[in-house]
Amino acid sequence: MASRMYEFRVDGQLPEHALDTIGDMRVEDVPPGLILQGEVIDESHLHGIIAQLQAFGLSLVSAQPMPE
């Protein structure tokens, strides 16, 4: 898997301290959830991002690569 931009849609809000841990992802508040967009390096990185979102108590709605 080559590096690619992804969009993650989640239900819930990130705690304040979590903003520092999500790296350089762009976060857009779209109540009742969030849209996060950022570069995913490989499959392991993708799974790590998903696990991190779940650890913050967010429900993943979708994770998909963005058109190039």
PyMOL commands that set and color helices and strands:
alter all, ss='L'
color gray80, all
select helices_A, chain A and resi 16-20+43-55
alter helices_A, ss='H'
color red, helices_A
select strands_A, chain A and resi 4-11+26-30+33-40+59-65
alter strands_A, ss='S'
color yellow, strands_A
deselect
rebuild
show_as cartoon
